[in-house]
Amino acid sequence: MNGFTEHGLSEDAFGASKGGISSFDAFPKTKPTYLARTRNGGAWTLVLLVTCAYLLVTETVRWFTGTTSHTFSVEKGVSHDLQINIDFVVAMKCPDLHVNVQDAAGDRILAGDMLHKDPTSWRQAGKSKGIHTLGSGPDDGHGWEDMEDVHDFLGAAKRKRKFKKTPKLRGPGDACRIYGSLDGNKVQGDFHITARGHGYAEFGEHLDHSTFNFSHYINELSFGPFYPSLENPLDATVATTPNHFYKFQYYLSIVPTIYTTDTRSLNKIAAKASPSASDALAYAGHTIWTNQYAATSQSHLVGENQVPGIFVKFDIEPITLTIAEEWGGFLALLVRLVNVISGVIVAGSWCYQLFDWSVETWGRRGRRREPLGVLTGRQSGEFDEKRAYD
């Protein structure tokens, strides 16, 4: 049988040699003459190797990057104060504007005495980058519930926490920049900018209605510690009107938010409504407390017996959003990589067997359809050769 018995290649020759350490070999070797090359096996092997390498790299990078988790919880701590950061440019002169904050507790803050007012130019204020109307910006439509990069927020929190200086005035000052931070109660409230002598009983000259123009730019409106680099829905927005008696209204839903990369202290962090000085120092670099909000607006004309202006109504949600970045253990990474490689090899083996079976089946069908021209030629050739001898 093809010299099988003559060369002494019995069935025992396929096993490991008896005696010595080789007898413990768990993977007996096969004779090289009995190895057969597979159809396109090299190409399939290369594809599997490239796939495994790609998945190994992506899984490792994903492990280094970590996963971001969003957790909502009822606010356990109690916080009484809420810092409001404001940077508005209104198309009216500073002496003609009145700024005030009033909350649901009835407390009234004369914000005009606590905030800075700098005369500026309306045209100059409109040259800022990224100015857009609410609802038309590139980031509009993405609320605070969307995925965020924790590292970006932590990096932004380390930058300077000061308001930019008002640009030097060029030409007549036809607008007013109102900016600064003020402390209020952590309850539902209303921040508004109105004209002098309108909305509150004040002594003095009544302001001419023709000077009313509440067109405005919002450079900054945030709640909590001031992080200038963090973007909020109303940042870099503009609203204009040609009418004198016009009312701009904004409705904000504020959610206390925690960004952290310290998952071990996650329970301690979530139990606090706002950090104290010692907490902020202990968690500096990997945790920040802030507030995010969703904003809607409604603007319309008002009659002369009503109060025009800019009104910002805000409400504090009784929940806390914790956005944490987590990493799995190194052992979990190894198990994941082994599972990925094993899955690729098994799936690749199945695909190759299916491919090989398909090619073989298609080849058989092709051979069945071939005419017997070769055999007929042989027979006819032999017949012609015999006839020639005759």
Number of C-alpha atoms within 10 A of each C-alpha: 5 6 8 9 9 9 8 10 12 10 7 9 13 12 15 16 15 9 8 7 8 11 12 12 11 9 8 14 12 12 11 7 6 6 8 7 7 8 13 11 12 11 10 14 15 11 13 18 14 11 15 18 12 11 15 17 12 11 15 15 11 13 17 13 12 15 13 16 12 15 12 12 12 12 18 13 12 11 14 10 13 18 17 19 21 22 22 23 26 27 24 24 21 21 11 15 22 20 19 17 22 19 19 13 11 8 11 14 17 13 21 16 11 15 18 15 21 18 22 26 23 21 12 14 22 16 9 11 8 12 18 19 16 18 15 11 14 9 11 14 13 11 14 17 13 8 12 15 13 20 16 11 19 20 13 16 22 13 11 12 13 10 16 10 7 13 12 10 12 10 9 10 16 15 24 25 27 22 23 18 21 17 16 18 17 18 17 17 20 18 19 18 23 21 27 22 17 17 14 11 8 10 8 8 8 11 14 11 11 9 13 23 22 28 23 24 26 21 21 24 20 25 23 20 18 22 23 20 15 17 16 22 24 24 20 23 20 18 15 15 16 10 15 18 21 24 22 22 17 18 17 20 16 21 22 21 24 24 23 26 22 15 15 9 12 16 9 9 23 21 15 17 19 24 16 10 8 9 13 15 11 12 16 14 16 19 27 23 19 20 21 23 23 18 19 13 13 10 14 12 14 15 10 11 8 13 16 24 24 21 21 17 18 20 18 17 15 12 16 22 21 20 23 23 20 18 16 11 9 10 9 12 17 12 10 15 18 13 12 15 18 13 13 17 17 11 12 17 15 12 13 17 11 12 14 16 12 11 12 13 11 11 11 10 10 10 9 9 8 9 9 9 9 10 10 11 11 11 12 12 12 12 11 12 11 10 9 8 6 6
